[in-house]
Amino acid sequence: MQVKTQTDELQNYLTDASNIKGGHAEKLFIPETAEELAAVLREANDEKTPVTISGARTGTVGGAIPFGGFLISLERLNKIKKINEENLFAVVGCGVLLTDLQKELGARNLFYPPDPTEWSCQIGGTVATNASGAKSFKYGATRAFVQRLEIVLTSGEFLDLKRGETFAENGFIELQTRAGKIIRAKIPTYFQPKTRKNASGYFTSANTDAIDLFVGSEGTLGAITEIQLKILPKPEGFLSGIVFFKGEKDLLCFVNEAKSLSFETRRNQIQNPKSKIQNQIDATLLEYFDSNSLDFIREKFPKTPENMAGAIFFEQETDAENEDGLFELWNALLEKYNTDLESSWFTTTENDLHKMLEFRHALPVSVNERIVRYKQRKIGTDMAVPDENFVSFLKYYKQKLDESALDYVIFGHIGDCHLHANILPKTEAEAAKAKRLYGHFVAQTVMLGGTISAEHGIGKLKKNYLHVMFGERFLNEMAELKRAFDPKGILGRGNIFEEKFLTN
Ligand SMILES: Cc1cc2nc3c(=O)[nH]c(=O)nc-3n(C[C@H](O)[C@H](O)[C@H](O)COP(=O)(O)OP(=O)(O)OC[C@H]3O[C@@H](n4cnc5c(N)ncnc54)[C@H](O)[C@@H]3O)c2cc1C
């Protein structure tokens, strides 16, 4: 195991995609095995030294940034241990990069749907943040694919959790460590928001499965060292389109109908699991770009049409039998809602898909260039609301942003009622105004029964807003759950809730 203490050796490990400054650690450990990791945790626990788990540091909320104590990078636990093509599962070390797993699966005509855009993340990091992305519209977030976890607790003990084996009963859950010790934890009593995605706080449900407590726990309950994931056969083909709308009402009605049809197809599939559903709309993803996003994209991608209210990127999986029929179905839906078909693009080939990915990629590139130009930070939202409140929430977003006269773009996972608004201040005064506006969005989201983080998590950046969402009582319940697994409160300090909740 490597142990590093020199400032220059630690430097690259002290930041992530959140841009939070000031990270520091006494020592960086890079264990080669889960047992070495367990020994470091045991030592830290004995000395009450804070420990931060570091994945690939692509997280956007500072979860992997340490503020003192030990930092443990899991980059060496990076073996793909098994790919079972018959029973469709993979077993990986937590440090395996998503890109490496996808490459390996692709070569075998297999596929792992969770796609958090940034493929340099580690699988352990995606499990710890319950990462999701565009394809979550059809497939759900990472949680839906986690079948088994090996976890090391701060005591150095191992937990082996298999989905479907251990459930909460009467508000408590009992787990047995590998060495036979029983851990009894009280399940928090809050309800999950009725959103299609959520990454705010610990997961709970009527009969919580133990494994789900750890998925999305943001490095605060234990270190996830090995993961068994469900995988799928790679779809034969796909039909993708980037389609432009002159009218926003048409765009929203198109999305609404594409969603309803997709849900109906899935219901049919559940009712008739053995029949192959052909010729029914079943979108894999539905992504949105507002008119401001199109202006930014045009800077890099000049073919982007002008004077449009917005665009939708959609995709559906196809096979040789249904490809033509599905093209006709989508075309009819697009015509019904007055899509600007002349300026829209469609593809069924990987080659052309690159053009669409270039289009999507142009947005963050232009936005980031703009941020650098004005030496400011973008203020980005990650909120989602229940389906029935989505249209009013989008209206609220736009009204408030237009009134503020701040520059902004709105884009993202419209199928999941989860859009990112990026506010782009040009001055300090604008940055302060943007932060106030963010507070309004949090309040409106909570009022509409939504979540303040649908996919990026809370980390160190959004703790105050989690307080708004859940209030003191439920944060105390989360802290109580944490204490059951990490009694000294050393792991992932400052993530999810303030340290004061751990000392109550
Ligand atoms: C350009 C860009 C686009 C993105 N788009 C999306 C998106 O569309 N959807 C989305 O969901 N996310 C997105 N993300 C962020 C996403 O959170 C990360 O990509 C990923 O899920 C985190 O993995 P990581 O290995 O980088 O973890 P890190 O950033 O290193 O850590 C994240 C958290 O997990 C904990 N952790 C890491 N590994 C472990 C482990 N083995 N055991 C216990 N705890 C652990 C850390 O302590 C930390 O709290 C994006 C990020 C970028 C930079």
PDBQT file of the ligand as one rigid body, heavy atoms in Angstrom, charges set to zero:
ROOT
HETATM    1  C1  LIG A 601     -18.944  16.622 -16.534  1.00  0.00    +0.000 C 
HETATM    2  C2  LIG A 601     -19.668  15.835 -15.482  1.00  0.00    +0.000 A 
HETATM    3  C3  LIG A 601     -20.937  15.372 -15.743  1.00  0.00    +0.000 A 
HETATM    4  C4  LIG A 601     -21.630  14.627 -14.774  1.00  0.00    +0.000 A 
HETATM    5  N1  LIG A 601     -22.885  14.195 -15.079  1.00  0.00    +0.000 NA
HETATM    6  C5  LIG A 601     -23.545  13.439 -14.178  1.00  0.00    +0.000 A 
HETATM    7  C6  LIG A 601     -24.840  12.910 -14.501  1.00  0.00    +0.000 A 
HETATM    8  O1  LIG A 601     -25.384  13.129 -15.573  1.00  0.00    +0.000 OA
HETATM    9  N2  LIG A 601     -25.435  12.147 -13.569  1.00  0.00    +0.000 N 
HETATM   10  C7  LIG A 601     -24.859  11.883 -12.356  1.00  0.00    +0.000 A 
HETATM   11  O2  LIG A 601     -25.455  11.160 -11.562  1.00  0.00    +0.000 OA
HETATM   12  N3  LIG A 601     -23.657  12.372 -12.016  1.00  0.00    +0.000 NA
HETATM   13  C8  LIG A 601     -22.975  13.134 -12.891  1.00  0.00    +0.000 A 
HETATM   14  N4  LIG A 601     -21.728  13.607 -12.564  1.00  0.00    +0.000 N 
HETATM   15  C9  LIG A 601     -21.150  13.413 -11.205  1.00  0.00    +0.000 C 
HETATM   16  C10 LIG A 601     -21.070  12.030 -10.610  1.00  0.00    +0.000 C 
HETATM   17  O3  LIG A 601     -21.329  12.156  -9.230  1.00  0.00    +0.000 OA
HETATM   18  C11 LIG A 601     -19.783  11.264 -10.719  1.00  0.00    +0.000 C 
HETATM   19  O4  LIG A 601     -19.506  11.163 -12.094  1.00  0.00    +0.000 OA
HETATM   20  C12 LIG A 601     -19.733   9.865 -10.039  1.00  0.00    +0.000 C 
HETATM   21  O5  LIG A 601     -20.964   9.340  -9.668  1.00  0.00    +0.000 OA
HETATM   22  C13 LIG A 601     -18.833   9.889  -8.803  1.00  0.00    +0.000 C 
HETATM   23  O6  LIG A 601     -17.839   8.904  -8.976  1.00  0.00    +0.000 OA
HETATM   24  P1  LIG A 601     -16.329   9.162  -8.548  1.00  0.00    +0.000 P 
HETATM   25  O7  LIG A 601     -15.620   7.876  -8.654  1.00  0.00    +0.000 OA
HETATM   26  O8  LIG A 601     -15.754  10.307  -9.288  1.00  0.00    +0.000 OA
HETATM   27  O9  LIG A 601     -16.526   9.533  -7.014  1.00  0.00    +0.000 OA
HETATM   28  P2  LIG A 601     -15.912  10.716  -6.164  1.00  0.00    +0.000 P 
HETATM   29  O10 LIG A 601     -16.250  12.030  -6.756  1.00  0.00    +0.000 OA
HETATM   30  O11 LIG A 601     -14.485  10.450  -5.899  1.00  0.00    +0.000 OA
HETATM   31  O12 LIG A 601     -16.741  10.534  -4.813  1.00  0.00    +0.000 OA
HETATM   32  C14 LIG A 601     -18.090  10.822  -4.753  1.00  0.00    +0.000 C 
HETATM   33  C15 LIG A 601     -18.620  10.446  -3.356  1.00  0.00    +0.000 C 
HETATM   34  O13 LIG A 601     -18.649   9.028  -3.219  1.00  0.00    +0.000 OA
HETATM   35  C16 LIG A 601     -17.804   8.605  -2.146  1.00  0.00    +0.000 C 
HETATM   36  N5  LIG A 601     -17.145   7.381  -2.600  1.00  0.00    +0.000 N 
HETATM   37  C17 LIG A 601     -16.435   7.204  -3.739  1.00  0.00    +0.000 A 
HETATM   38  N6  LIG A 601     -16.064   5.925  -3.854  1.00  0.00    +0.000 NA
HETATM   39  C18 LIG A 601     -16.552   5.279  -2.777  1.00  0.00    +0.000 A 
HETATM   40  C19 LIG A 601     -16.512   3.926  -2.333  1.00  0.00    +0.000 A 
HETATM   41  N7  LIG A 601     -15.902   2.966  -3.028  1.00  0.00    +0.000 N 
HETATM   42  N8  LIG A 601     -17.116   3.625  -1.166  1.00  0.00    +0.000 NA
HETATM   43  C20 LIG A 601     -17.771   4.566  -0.429  1.00  0.00    +0.000 A 
HETATM   44  N9  LIG A 601     -17.834   5.845  -0.815  1.00  0.00    +0.000 NA
HETATM   45  C21 LIG A 601     -17.241   6.201  -1.975  1.00  0.00    +0.000 A 
HETATM   46  C22 LIG A 601     -16.874   9.772  -1.866  1.00  0.00    +0.000 C 
HETATM   47  O14 LIG A 601     -16.464   9.784  -0.514  1.00  0.00    +0.000 OA
HETATM   48  C23 LIG A 601     -17.760  10.948  -2.220  1.00  0.00    +0.000 C 
HETATM   49  O15 LIG A 601     -18.595  11.270  -1.146  1.00  0.00    +0.000 OA
HETATM   50  C24 LIG A 601     -21.021  14.354 -13.518  1.00  0.00    +0.000 A 
HETATM   51  C25 LIG A 601     -19.722  14.800 -13.273  1.00  0.00    +0.000 A 
HETATM   52  C26 LIG A 601     -19.045  15.540 -14.235  1.00  0.00    +0.000 A 
HETATM   53  C27 LIG A 601     -17.655  16.010 -13.933  1.00  0.00    +0.000 C 
ENDROOT
TORSDOF 0
